[in-house]
Amino acid sequence: MILEKSKLKLALDSAAVLVRNNSVNNKVLFKASGNNVSLTCGDGVNIGSFSFENNDEGDVSFVTEYDNLGAALSLRGDIELSYANGAFQMKEGYSSLRFPAQDADTFLLDSSFVDESSSRSISLPARSLKSLLEKISYVRKESAQKEMKFMEGILVVQGGGRLTATASNGAMLMVNSVESQGNEDGFKFLLTGKAIDSLMLVPDEEEVTLTEDGNALRLKTGSADIYLAGLNVGFPDVSRFFEDKFGSEFTVSKSKALESLEILSASSNTTLDIGGDGELLSLSKEDGISDILDKIQLEEMTGGSFEFSVDYGRFRSLFQNMKEGETLSFGYVKGSKKVFFNDEGDMKGILMMLTK
């Protein structure tokens, strides 16, 4: 059969989430039946199947290493593929690649660990779900101590016609929500890093259905069907940390903030001092050796003057993960150890201050 290289690449990119850095199992089940082609793989905990409609029909199935199949992407165009006698072969033009493979029945990964008889599901466009996660996903930790394991994930909760996502790393807390009408309340799941990565690879135009049973998640789209184990840890109630009455409020544009923060990057000092009085926001790094000060025009300010210190990198990341032309508003409460912020949409958060 002739495989479309561009479609194979998309399937391989999605499958990579489950097999990269995987020393347990990087086997892939390749299966072509008629025009349908699928790649199935797992990491010993999670398993997914990624499919596409191919122009040419075929009846080929085998198991091989992910990297062997991935070698197809080095070829110049669409691929002629065949399997026989314990090996599969890929040809394109004058190029020919041959790798060891096994029969399809040697693939033993099981996808039955989601109990859909006691499950809850939600469905929404991939574009909405990705928008929900991408604003806050950078806040979570890649690896956290056992008692803080929840920081590795993003909690998603359906309620009141909205899907809300929450992430934290201890120094920052961020909450975002999107409209999710037509879904029943009750869906609640702590997404793992692999679940988040898988979701971000779903094409915007596809519909995503998430099904959870408390311990595992099924992620189903038009081109993917993935079973993902959960983190199985609790996520604290963060609603009590937010306040809605501030002594001072101010709004900063992304472009002005990043321009000023770039000037301050000349200092290796990680403490950023922030102050405001009137129409200007003062940003400075002062350690008695390399002192840098800059001021920018605020878009808006209400309340009295303020000054506080935060981590330079975390403050900068807020603006780096915004879209061009957007603004960020901050709320300051004298005596608090937290500075509050929100964007022009539905994202809000907390950044812990530093004590000098």
FENZI-V104146 format. One record per backbone hydrogen bond with DSSP energy under -1.0 kcal/mol. NH is the residue of the N-H (numbers start at 1). CO is the residue of the C=O. If there is no record, write none. Layout:
# FENZI-V104146
nh = (NH NH)
co = (CO CO)
This chain:
# FENZI-V104146
nh = (3 8 9 10 11 12 13 14 15 16 17 18 19 20 22 28 29 30 31 32 33 34 36 37 38 39 40 41 43 47 48 49 50 51 52 54 58 60 62 63 64 66 69 70 71 72 73 74 75 79 80 81 82 84 88 89 90 91 92 95 97 99 101 102 106 107 116 118 120 122 124 126 127 129 130 131 132 133 134 136 137 139 141 148 149 151 152 153 154 155 156 157 158 159 162 163 164 165 166 167 169 173 174 175 176 178 180 183 186 189 191 196 197 198 199 200 202 206 208 209 210 211 212 213 217 218 219 220 221 225 226 227 228 230 241 242 247 248 249 250 251 252 254 257 258 259 260 261 262 263 264 266 267 272 273 274 275 276 277 281 282 283 284 285 292 294 296 298 299 302 304 306 308 310 312 315 316 317 318 320 321 322 326 328 329 330 331 332 336 339 340 341 342 343 348 349 350 351 352 353 354)
co = (79 4 5 6 7 8 9 10 11 12 14 15 15 16 19 64 40 62 38 60 36 58 33 52 31 50 29 48 46 227 41 225 39 223 37 35 34 32 30 102 28 26 65 66 67 69 70 71 72 3 91 1 89 87 99 82 97 80 95 92 90 88 86 63 103 104 114 115 212 210 208 206 204 125 126 127 128 129 130 133 133 136 151 145 146 148 149 150 191 166 189 164 187 162 159 178 157 176 155 174 172 350 167 348 165 163 161 180 158 156 154 192 193 194 195 196 199 203 124 220 122 218 120 216 228 211 226 209 224 49 219 47 217 215 238 239 332 332 302 330 300 328 326 253 254 255 256 257 258 259 260 263 264 310 284 308 282 306 280 296 275 294 273 292 285 283 281 279 251 249 247 276 274 272 270 311 312 313 314 316 317 319 323 252 342 250 340 248 333 351 331 349 329 347 175 341 173 339 171 337 309)
